Amino acid sequence: MRIHTYVVQHDKGFAPNPFWGICTLACCKPRIRKRVDVGDIIIGFGSASKEVGLEGRVVYWMRVDDIITFDEYWNDPQYAVKRPVAGSSLMVWYGDNIYHREDDGDGWVQAFSFHSDGIGLGSGNLERDTSTTDRVLISREYAYWGGAGPFFPGELSCLIPSFQAERCNYTDDQKAEIQAWIGSLPERGFLSEPADWVRDHATDPV
């Protein structure tokens, strides 16, 4: 089991998508999605930028219990609720179930979503999301606090990755300490709104 950590630069409820009782990481972070195994833990820390101001806080953690392809994600009825719908609530609009292949198997279809470019294809996002890995991470054991996350313990603060770095090189003792801290927090599931909603969508419906 490994622990993967990184800084969440944009916390919009898209990557990760913590809604409907399932936390998914389907877009962005291709290196993490490529190397994670079932049973691994992912922790996203808040950004220290002036606009966000969440340095030292935990945005979310998830234990990966399934890894599926984009087509499996798109075609499975249980994940249909994760497909975005423009003009809907923020929870629906920031759905991350946006990729599937053409019927002939060539090329990707990108649903209109947060990763689109205006009303058209977001080719840069598509390239980043799909070019190196065809993997969607699924978790039903997670805690997502968004902008209201707890501070990581001071004695473990040296383990927080800096800026946009990603880490998974923790020792067994460090992993044990991190897991003990996670276990000390009883809350699970979607617990608070994404940090960016307050700033970007103050008057929009949830």
C-alpha positions in Angstrom: 0.0 0.0 0.0 1.2 3.4 -0.9 0.1 6.9 0.0 0.0 9.5 -2.8 -0.2 13.2 -1.9 -0.4 16.4 -3.9 -1.7 20.0 -3.7 -5.2 20.7 -5.1 -4.7 23.9 -7.1 -8.4 24.1 -8.2 -11.0 22.8 -5.8 -14.2 22.8 -7.8 -15.7 19.4 -7.1 -14.4 18.1 -10.4 -11.1 16.5 -9.7 -11.8 14.9 -7.3 -15.6 14.6 -7.7 -16.9 13.7 -4.2 -20.6 13.7 -4.8 -23.4 11.0 -4.8 -21.6 8.9 -2.2 -18.6 8.0 -4.4 -15.3 9.9 -4.7 -13.8 9.7 -8.2 -10.6 10.9 -9.8 -11.2 10.7 -13.5 -9.5 13.9 -14.8 -6.3 15.7 -14.2 -3.4 14.1 -12.2 -2.6 11.6 -14.9 0.6 10.4 -13.1 -1.2 9.6 -10.0 -4.0 7.8 -11.9 -1.5 5.8 -13.8 0.5 4.5 -10.9 -2.1 4.0 -8.1 -3.1 0.5 -7.1 -6.3 -0.7 -5.4 -5.9 -0.1 -1.6 -3.7 2.9 -2.0 -4.6 6.2 -0.3 -4.6 9.6 -2.0 -4.5 12.8 0.0 -5.2 16.3 -1.5 -3.9 19.3 0.4 -5.1 22.8 0.1 -3.2 25.5 -1.9 -1.2 28.1 -0.2 -2.0 30.7 -3.0 -3.4 34.1 -1.8 -6.6 33.4 -3.6 -7.2 30.1 -1.8 -5.3 30.3 1.5 -5.6 26.7 2.5 -2.0 25.9 3.3 -1.7 22.9 5.6 -5.3 21.9 5.4 -6.5 18.6 3.9 -9.1 19.0 1.1 -9.8 15.3 0.9 -8.5 11.8 1.2 -9.7 8.6 -0.5 -8.8 4.9 -0.4 -9.0 3.5 -3.9 -11.2 0.5 -4.0 -11.7 0.1 -7.8 -9.9 1.3 -11.0 -11.9 1.3 -14.3 -11.5 2.6 -17.8 -13.2 5.7 -19.2 -15.5 3.5 -21.3 -16.5 1.5 -18.2 -17.1 4.6 -16.3 -19.2 6.1 -19.1 -21.3 3.0 -19.7 -22.0 1.8 -16.2 -25.5 3.1 -15.1 -24.4 3.6 -11.5 -22.0 6.3 -12.6 -24.5 8.1 -15.0 -25.2 10.6 -12.2 -21.5 11.7 -12.6 -22.2 13.0 -16.2 -22.2 16.8 -16.3 -25.3 18.7 -17.4 -24.9 22.4 -18.4 -27.3 24.8 -16.6 -27.9 22.3 -13.8 -26.8 22.4 -10.2 -23.1 22.8 -9.4 -22.9 19.2 -8.3 -24.2 18.0 -11.7 -22.2 20.6 -13.8 -18.9 19.5 -12.3 -19.5 15.9 -13.1 -16.3 14.2 -14.2 -17.7 11.3 -16.3 -16.9 13.0 -19.6 -14.9 10.7 -21.8 -15.7 7.7 -23.9 -14.5 6.3 -27.2 -16.2 6.5 -30.6 -18.3 3.5 -31.6 -15.5 2.5 -34.0 -13.0 2.6 -31.1 -11.0 5.4 -32.6 -10.6 8.7 -30.8 -12.2 10.1 -27.7 -15.6 11.8 -27.3 -15.5 14.6 -24.6 -18.9 15.5 -23.1 -19.6 19.2 -22.7 -18.2 19.9 -19.3 -15.9 22.0 -17.1 -13.0 20.7 -19.3 -14.5 22.0 -22.5 -13.2 25.1 -24.2 -16.2 27.4 -24.3 -18.8 25.4 -26.2 -16.2 23.3 -28.0 -13.7 20.5 -27.4 -11.2 21.2 -24.8 -8.3 19.5 -26.7 -5.6 20.5 -24.2 -7.5 18.9 -21.3 -8.4 15.9 -23.4 -4.8 15.3 -24.2 -3.7 15.6 -20.6 -6.5 13.5 -19.2 -6.4 10.6 -21.7 -3.0 10.5 -23.5 -1.0 8.6 -20.9 -3.6 6.6 -18.9 -7.1 5.2 -19.4 -7.9 4.9 -15.7 -10.6 6.3 -13.4 -10.1 5.9 -9.6 -13.2 4.9 -7.5 -13.5 5.3 -3.8 -16.4 4.7 -1.3 -14.2 5.2 1.7 -13.3 8.8 1.7 -13.7 12.2 3.4 -14.0 15.4 1.4 -14.0 18.7 3.3 -13.3 21.1 0.5 -12.4 24.5 1.9 -13.3 23.5 5.5 -10.7 20.7 5.8 -8.8 20.0 9.0 -5.2 21.0 9.4 -2.7 18.3 8.9 -0.9 17.6 12.3 2.0 19.9 12.9 4.3 17.0 13.6 3.5 15.6 10.1 3.6 19.0 8.2 7.0 18.1 6.8 5.3 15.4 4.7 3.1 17.8 2.8 4.2 18.2 -0.8 5.1 21.7 -1.9 3.3 23.7 -4.6 2.3 21.3 -7.4 4.6 18.4 -6.5 3.3 14.9 -6.0 4.7 12.5 -3.4 4.5 8.8 -2.8 7.9 8.1 -1.2 6.8 7.8 2.4 8.5 5.3 4.8 6.5 2.6 6.5 6.6 4.6 9.7 5.4 7.7 8.0 2.5 5.8 6.3 1.5 4.4 9.7 1.4 7.9 11.2 -0.7 9.2 8.4 -3.1 6.3 8.5 -3.4 6.7 12.3 -4.3 10.3 11.8 -6.9 9.5 9.2 -8.4 6.8 11.5 -8.7 9.4 14.2 -11.2 11.4 12.1 -14.6 9.7 12.1 -16.2 11.8 9.3 -16.7 10.2 5.9 -18.2 11.2 2.6 -19.0 14.6 1.3 -18.7 17.0 4.2 -18.5 20.5 2.9 -18.6 22.5 -0.3 -15.5 22.9 -2.6 -13.4 25.9 -1.7 -13.8 27.5 -5.2 -17.5 27.5 -5.0 -17.5 30.3 -2.4 -15.4 32.5 -4.6 -16.7 31.5 -8.1 -20.3 30.7 -7.6 -21.5 32.6 -4.5 -25.1 33.0 -5.8 -25.4 29.8 -7.8 -27.5 26.8 -6.6 -25.8 23.8 -5.3 
